Amino acid sequence: MLILFAKASLIIFILVTLLWLWSIIITNVSIVDIFWGLGFIIVNTFYFFKSENPTTRHYIVLTLVAIWGLRLAGYLAWRNIGKGEDYRYQEFRKNYGSKRYWWISYFQTFLLQGALLLIISLPLLAINVSNYELNYLDYIAILIWCVGFTFEAGGDYQLARFKKNPENKGKVLNTGFWKYTRHPNYFGDATIWIAYALFCIASGNYWQVIGTVIMIFFLIKVSGVALLEKTLKTTKPQYREYIEKTNAFFPWFPKK
C-alpha cells in the first residue's frame, strides 16, 4: 500500500507542477480548481489498474469516482473558463504581490492541493488493495452516494440557472435544495465522501477513512462553507435573513 501511495504521489507531483507552469503562462491559478475532480479520477484509476483480481466493488467505485470527478471538473470548467482568475487567488496575488506570487502559488496552492488530494483519497487506495466481496455496507454506500450526488449536482444546476437570470443579481437563492440547506452542493460532496468511507470499511479497512474526515472538515470549516459565508454576509444584504431561516449544512425544513 505504501509503495502504491508513493507512486501515486509522484504522478500527482508531476501533474500539479505542469499545471503550475501553465498557470504562470496564462496568469490564472484558478485552473487548479478544475483539476481537483480530475485528480481523484487519475489517482483512483491508477490504484484500480494496480489492484490484483479486481472485484465488483472496484468497478463500482471506479465508475462512481469517474462520474463524480468528471461532473465536478466539467461544471467548474464551464463556470470558470473565460471568466478570469477567481477572487480568492486575486486576493492572494494582491497580498503577496504579482512579482512573488508566481512561485508562492506553487507551494501555497498547487503542492498543497496535490498533498490534500492524496491524503483525502486514502479510502480509495484502501478499497483497491482489498479483495473482499460485496456486503450490505456496499449497498448502503451506493444509496448514500446517490443522495450526495443528487444534492451536489442538483444544487449546482439550480444555482447556475438562478445566476443566469439577470433579474436575480444580488438576490439569494432560497428554493429547491437551497430551501433546506444553504450549501446543498457542499453537503452533497461530503455525503459522497461518506459513501467512499463506507466502501472502505466494507473492504475491511478502517483508518483510511481519515481522508473522508479531512475532506468534510475542509468543506465545513476551511475552504467551503466558512469561506463562502464570510463573503456572502458582506456582499448580499438578504443573506443574513436567509441564515436565520435555513440550516447551514445539513438539510432541514426552514425555520418560521
Residue pairs with C-beta under 8 A, 6 or more apart in sequence:
1 125
1 126
1 129
4 46
4 47
4 50
4 125
4 129
5 118
5 125
7 46
7 50
8 43
8 46
8 47
8 118
8 121
8 125
9 118
11 42
11 43
11 46
12 39
12 42
12 43
12 114
12 117
12 118
13 111
13 114
15 35
15 39
15 42
15 114
16 32
16 35
16 110
16 111
16 113
16 114
17 106
17 110
19 31
19 32
19 35
19 110
20 105
20 106
20 110
22 31
23 29
23 31
23 32
23 105
23 110
24 102
27 85
28 84
28 85
28 89
29 85
29 86
29 89
29 92
29 93
29 105
29 109
30 80
30 84
30 85
30 86
30 89
31 80
32 109
32 110
32 113
33 76
33 80
33 86
34 73
34 76
34 77
34 80
34 81
35 73
35 113
36 72
36 73
36 76
36 113
36 117
37 68
37 69
37 70
37 71
37 72
37 73
37 76
38 69
38 70
38 73
39 69
39 113
39 114
39 117
40 65
40 68
40 69
40 117
40 120
40 121
40 124
41 65
41 66
41 69
41 70
43 117
43 118
43 121
43 124
43 125
44 61
44 62
44 65
44 66
44 121
44 124
44 128
45 62
45 66
47 124
47 125
47 127
47 128
47 129
48 54
48 58
48 62
48 128
50 128
51 58
51 128
51 129
52 131
53 131
54 128
55 131
55 132
55 133
55 134
56 133
56 134
57 127
57 132
57 133
57 134
57 138
57 199
57 202
57 203
58 127
58 128
60 138
60 142
60 199
61 124
61 127
61 128
61 196
61 199
64 142
64 145
64 195
65 124
65 196
67 149
68 149
68 152
68 192
71 149
71 153
72 152
75 156
75 160
79 160
80 86
85 93
88 227
89 105
89 109
92 101
92 104
92 105
92 108
92 109
93 101
96 104
116 214
116 218
119 210
119 211
119 214
120 193
120 211
120 212
120 214
120 215
121 211
122 208
122 209
122 210
122 211
123 193
123 196
123 197
123 199
123 200
123 205
123 208
123 209
123 211
123 212
124 196
124 200
124 211
125 208
126 200
126 203
126 205
126 208
127 196
127 199
127 200
127 203
127 205
129 205
130 203
130 204
130 205
132 202
132 203
132 204
134 202
135 202
137 198
137 199
137 201
137 202
138 198
138 199
138 202
140 198
141 195
141 196
141 198
141 199
141 202
142 195
144 191
144 192
144 194
144 195
144 198
145 191
145 192
145 195
145 196
147 188
147 191
148 187
148 188
148 189
148 190
148 191
148 192
148 193
148 194
148 195
149 188
149 192
150 188
151 177
151 181
151 184
151 185
151 187
151 188
151 191
151 251
152 184
152 185
152 187
152 188
152 189
152 191
152 192
153 188
154 176
154 177
154 184
154 188
155 176
155 177
155 178
155 183
155 184
155 185
155 187
155 188
156 185
158 173
158 175
158 176
158 177
158 178
158 184
159 173
159 178
159 185
162 168
162 173
170 236
171 236
171 238
172 236
172 238
172 239
172 242
174 242
174 245
174 246
174 254
176 184
177 184
177 251
178 184
178 246
179 246
179 254
180 246
180 247
180 251
180 252
180 253
180 254
181 187
181 246
181 247
181 248
181 249
181 250
181 251
181 252
182 225
182 229
182 242
182 243
182 246
182 247
182 248
182 249
183 224
183 225
183 228
183 248
183 249
184 251
186 219
186 220
186 224
186 225
186 249
187 249
187 250
187 251
189 215
189 219
189 224
190 215
190 216
190 219
190 220
190 249
193 211
193 212
193 215
193 216
194 212
194 216
196 211
196 212
197 209
197 211
197 212
200 206
200 208
200 209
200 212
201 209
218 224
219 225
220 226
220 249
225 248
225 249
229 243
229 248
232 239
233 239
233 240
233 243
244 255
245 254
245 255
245 256
246 254
246 255
